[in-house]
Structures are given as structure tokens and as C-alpha cells.
């Protein structure tokens, strides 16, 4: 089970019966392996005594504790996170080797691509698994999710459940955090997709270069049997392919590539594209979705599917939850758009898409906030982008977490140019912000509520309360009809 693990020291018996793995000392018990991980918030090594007290049979750690229990085996390793990934893969029988597993990474588009691939291959007749920000799925069975990419134990357990359920394919979002934290180490991927790379998660990675290296690390780890499909129109797309052993493939809307598309029309009813000489209408909207569709198409073809059949099914797909999801007020025909856009690039893409499809008479009213305890550098940028792309802007809370919402809003307000001050309102209460935006809208206008998308909660001081932008928007629209 320690194959692939760099063991520095072994204290105790190596002959131990193991029936469970955990990184939570509270879940340790006889027969389990406890992994002491160094995290951002806490160091798992300080919980080793608790895990031993709970009866953990094996402790995997980077530093041996001062006091060692006679009945416990201690395995000192170079990296607890990396060791956990290898051990978890072996413990669950290397389920990724029994699936065609495709990972999707990049700043934006991961959820849309992974979800579209899952839905596409279900329509093609396969049993399929999905690991995404919105939800995990085994065919139609929905499993709640807490992270973009689960920890290595949970991840391999889910993949094993997919294998047991008869799945042949699985599609997953691969976050930059997951790569750095070795959550995907030890997995065998059939392919990887790169969507794009823009300013995000610098609160965690520190620099953009580190963020870039984290994404690239996923492709560096692909085998020569896999494919690496990258966006040729993103200037970092070629970087992803520099050191990969995988087959190098590309997609593009602007130049030569393995898979090419030409945008014919981008309208409120959907996209009209020419893909590799095939004329296709899609229900998704926006140039960013043209890239997502092309990536999904390319990956499906690389997995051996018929191009015509793939495009036929993709033409009927609808957006992932909270991704450019539209809600229309019946009486006033105000169009509400709820989108997960929480980075400058994502917000700019959504606003650009709305600008492309709106009529001259339609105002764009944007409600936007920024999350707490996350990259503060993007806050003034996002406020400025909202002003540049909107007639009116309401700045509000997102998930403030452990920060003061007013401090976040002050940082956003710093990005508002003097000429735009008259179009901006600041309302910390998100429900009131949406209500005010609806009141500002005239019949036929477009109202964008950005930042939370599919989320059904608001995180304030560690407490998650029910809050769904889509539900609130529907409630406010319903009041317009009375």
C-alpha cells in the first residue's frame, strides 16, 4: 500500500490490518490510518495524540512526535499529502485505472465543461461519473460536494463507487489547490483539458506564476497514453503542453488547431458555430461558451466518439446550474441572469456576452460582491469592470466569511472611477441589493446577479445560512406581477 511513497522512517510493525483512512483525528479508530497533513488553517501533526488516543493503528506524518505509543505504527514520509494520495488510490483498488477519467482545469469553464461531458456521455449511452463544484454524480445519483476537488481519500472512494456502479467514464474539475495539495496524485487520467488562465486564487498561491505552475503541474503528470487538450487562443495554453508526456492537442476559434470553430452568431437564443466544417446551433450563449463547447467536442472525439453524434447531442444541452442561468419576469420581461462569475475575467466575459446580445434600449444592471478571506486584489478590479459594462451597479456582499462586509465593499469602491460614482449603489445586505436592482430595472432590461451562481448559502462568520440568488430573484420578480 506504500508503493510510490517516500518513506523516511518506520517505527513499529509494518504488518498492520487496515480498514479505513482518515485525515480527521476525530474519526480515527482501531484499524484506521491517520494522515497528519499541514494545512492553511491548521497543522495535522498537532492532532496526532488525539488520533492515537482514538485508537489509530497507523500514523503517517512528516515529523515523528516526541512521544511514541507502543501499539501504534508511525510512518514518516516526505509529504503526508502525497503519501495519502498514493495510499488512498491503492486502498480503493486504483479505481481511476478502471475508468476513462478526464480532468478539466483552468480559471473559468471547468464546471461547464465537466458537466457538459457528463451529460453528453450519458446521452451517448454510457454510465458516467461527475466530480464538480456544483455536485458529484454517479449517473443520476447526486452526491453533495464541499470542494471543487475532494481530498484524496474521498476522491478515490467516489471513483471506486463509480466503478462499482458500472461507470466507464468520469469527468472532474481539477482545481489549482488540488494539484498543489496532491489530491489528484496517483490517479490515472485518460486526458486533461485546459480552458484558460486569468487572475484568481492569488490569496492561496501568492503569485500568478505559482498559480500558473499549479495548473501546469496537472499536465506535467499526464502519461503518454493520455491526451492534453489546450486552448490555443489563451497565451498560457502552450505553456501547459511544454513538459507533458501526453498527446498534445489544441482547440481554437481564431487560428490553426486540432479542433477549430468559427463563430457565426452569438444571440440571446444561443450560439451558431461552424465546427470543423459542420454548421451547428447551440442553446448556450456567449463566446466563452463557444470555447467550452469546442473543448468538450474535442475531448469526446479524442475519447473515440463520432463527431456528428457528439455535436447533435451538444446542440441540445442547457447551461450548468448558476452558469449564465436566465430567469425572466413574466409581466415586465426583465431578464435576470445568475452567474458564478467571481473573478475579474469571468465577470468581464459575462458582461461582454450580455453586451453582445442586448438590444440598444436595454439597460444592464449588475449586482456583484467579492468573497471574504480570498484574494483582495481583485476587489477594485471587479467593481471597475462592473461599472464599465453596466448602466447601474449595486455593490453588495458575497460570502464575507470572517471579514467585515463593509471592509470588502470599501475595497471594491476604491475601484470605482469618479465618472462612475453616480451609477453605483452600495448595499451590504445581498437580498436588499437584489431587491433594489429589480426596482431600478425598467421593462425589458437585463439584470446580472454575479458571484454566487449555484450556491444555496451565504457564509458569514463561519455560519452558512440559506441564500440562493436564483430563488431571491424569482421572489422579487413575482412581486412585480402583483
Secondary structure, 3 states (H helix, E strand, C coil): CCCCCCEEEEECCCCCCCCEEECCHHHCCCCEEEECCECCCCEHHHHHHHHHHHCCCEEEECCCCCCCCCCCEEEEECCHHHHHHHHHHHHCCCHHHHCEEEEEECCCCHHHHHHHHHHHHHHCCCCEEEECCCCEEECCEEECCCCCCCCHHHHHHHHHHHHHCCCCEEEEECCHHHHHCCCCCCCCCCEEEECCCCCCCHHHHCCHHHHHHHHHHHHHCCCCCCEEEEECCCCCHHHHCCCCCCEEEEEECCCCCCEEEEEEEEECCEEEEEECCEEEEECCCCHHHHHHHHHHHHHHHHCCCCHHHHHHHHCCCCCCCCCCEEEECCCCCCEEEEECCCCHHHHHHHHHHHHHHCCCCCCEEEEECCCCCCCHHHHHHHHHHHHHCCCEEEECCCCCECCCHHHHHHHHHCCCCHHHHHHEEECCCHHHHHHHHHHHCCCCCEEEEECCCCCCEEEECCEEEECCHHHHHHHHHHHHCC
